[in-house]
Amino acid sequence: MGITNFSPFPIIFLSFVLNFLTAQSSPPPSIYDHLKHNGLPVGIFPKGVTDFSIDHETNRFQVNLTQPCNSDSEIQFHYDFNITGTLSFGKIANLSGVSQQELFLWFPVIGIRVDDPASGLINFDVGVVDKQFSLSLFETPLDCTAVDPNDSFSSYQLPSKLHGTETVEEQNLRATS
């Protein structure tokens, strides 16, 4: 009996091709993947976000929703059509498009950070104060109910559009006169 020469080249080549094809078929990372990669919980954005962009040089991102919505959770958030910010490990800076309700007022959230994951706390910067919440409230993306962007009397009217102690109704009258 003769000895047959066995070349490992076909097996190595086939293995390389299969690895390449598998890598090519995996979906691109979601905004939730980017949040996890940066040490943030996925529940700071509403459920179902698929349209987003991120500049990998500056980490500036934009999330595009099909319609503004309010979260259906014990902490009330409003999400605009577009949400932008700068993502870095443990925080989002220069955030716009997210507001948090406290009592009957909506405050724009301008930053989110997790200083120490072991503390179990997440901080939302609403300008005048930092609001602390349990990280466990943000383990999964929040359910969100669409709101009509044309309804000027809806509950998502932001205080930043008001002057001084002006009410929403007074602001709407001022806007129409």
C-alpha positions in Angstrom: 0.0 0.0 0.0 1.1 3.5 -0.9 0.9 6.5 1.3 -1.4 9.2 0.0 -0.2 12.8 0.3 -2.8 14.8 2.2 -2.9 18.5 1.7 -4.5 20.6 4.5 -5.0 23.5 2.0 -8.6 22.6 0.9 -9.8 22.3 4.5 -8.1 25.6 5.6 -9.5 27.4 2.5 -13.0 26.1 3.1 -12.9 27.1 6.8 -11.8 30.6 5.8 -14.6 31.0 3.3 -17.2 29.7 5.8 -15.9 32.1 8.5 -16.0 35.0 6.0 -19.6 34.2 4.9 -20.8 33.9 8.5 -19.2 37.2 9.4 -20.8 38.9 6.4 -24.3 37.6 7.3 -24.4 38.9 10.9 -26.6 42.0 11.3 -25.0 45.4 12.0 -25.0 46.4 15.6 -28.2 48.0 16.9 -28.4 51.2 19.0 -29.0 48.9 21.9 -25.7 47.0 21.1 -23.9 50.4 21.2 -25.4 51.3 24.5 -24.4 47.9 26.1 -20.9 48.2 24.6 -20.6 51.6 26.4 -21.8 50.3 29.8 -25.3 51.8 29.5 -28.6 50.0 29.9 -30.7 49.4 26.7 -33.9 50.7 28.3 -33.0 54.4 28.0 -34.4 54.3 24.5 -37.9 53.1 23.5 -38.5 49.6 22.2 -38.2 49.0 18.5 -35.6 51.6 17.4 -34.2 50.5 14.0 -33.3 53.8 12.3 -30.2 55.3 13.8 -26.8 56.5 12.8 -23.5 56.9 14.6 -20.3 58.7 13.7 -17.6 56.4 14.9 -15.0 59.2 15.0 -17.0 61.5 17.2 -19.5 59.0 18.7 -22.3 61.4 17.9 -25.5 59.5 17.2 -29.0 60.2 16.0 -32.0 58.0 16.6 -35.0 58.5 14.3 -38.4 57.5 15.5 -41.4 57.1 13.2 -43.5 59.2 15.7 -42.9 61.0 19.0 -43.9 58.8 21.9 -44.3 58.8 25.7 -43.0 55.8 27.7 -45.4 53.5 29.4 -43.5 53.0 32.6 -43.5 54.3 36.2 -41.0 57.0 35.1 -42.5 59.2 32.3 -40.3 60.0 29.4 -41.1 61.7 26.1 -39.1 60.9 23.0 -39.1 63.3 20.0 -38.9 62.3 16.4 -35.1 62.7 16.6 -32.9 62.0 19.5 -29.2 63.0 19.3 -26.3 62.9 21.7 -22.7 61.9 22.1 -22.0 58.4 23.4 -19.0 57.5 25.5 -18.4 54.8 28.1 -20.9 55.2 30.9 -22.6 58.3 29.6 -24.5 60.2 26.9 -23.7 63.9 26.7 -25.3 66.7 24.7 -28.5 64.8 24.6 -31.6 66.3 22.9 -35.0 64.8 22.1 -35.7 63.2 25.5 -37.7 64.8 28.3 -38.7 63.5 31.7 -41.8 64.4 33.6 -41.7 65.4 37.2 -45.1 66.3 38.8 -46.8 68.1 35.9 -43.7 69.6 34.2 -41.5 68.2 31.5 -37.8 68.7 31.8 -35.4 68.2 28.9 -32.8 65.5 29.7 -29.4 66.8 28.6 -27.3 63.9 29.8 -27.4 60.4 31.1 -24.6 58.7 33.0 -23.8 55.6 35.0 -20.9 56.5 37.4 -20.6 53.2 39.1 -22.5 50.2 37.8 -22.1 48.4 41.1 -24.2 51.2 42.8 -27.2 50.2 40.7 -28.0 53.8 39.9 -28.3 55.8 36.7 -28.3 59.6 36.6 -30.4 61.8 34.3 -29.2 65.4 34.0 -32.3 67.6 33.6 -30.3 70.9 33.8 -31.3 72.1 37.2 -30.7 68.8 39.0 -29.6 65.2 38.5 -32.3 62.6 38.9 -31.2 59.2 40.1 -33.1 56.1 39.3 -32.5 52.4 39.7 -30.6 50.8 36.8 -33.1 47.9 37.0 -35.8 50.1 35.6 -33.9 50.3 32.3 -32.9 46.7 31.8 -35.2 46.4 28.7 -36.3 49.0 26.2 -39.4 50.9 27.3 -42.8 50.5 25.7 -43.8 53.7 24.2 -47.2 55.1 23.1 -47.2 57.3 20.0 -48.4 60.9 20.5 -49.7 63.2 17.8 -47.0 65.8 17.0 -49.7 68.2 15.8 -51.7 68.2 19.0 -50.5 71.4 20.7 -52.5 70.6 23.9 -51.0 67.1 24.4 -49.2 66.1 27.5 -45.8 66.3 25.8 -45.7 70.1 25.6 -42.2 71.0 26.8 -41.6 73.8 29.4 -38.7 75.1 27.3 -41.2 76.6 24.9 -42.9 78.5 27.7 -42.0 82.0 28.9 -41.7 82.4 32.6 -44.8 81.1 34.4 -46.8 81.0 31.2 -49.2 78.1 30.9 -49.4 75.8 27.8 -52.7 77.5 26.8 -51.1 81.0 27.1 -48.2 79.8 25.0 -50.6 78.5 22.3 -52.5 81.8 22.3 -49.2 83.7 22.0 -48.1 81.5 19.1 -51.4 82.1 17.2 -51.5 85.9 17.7 
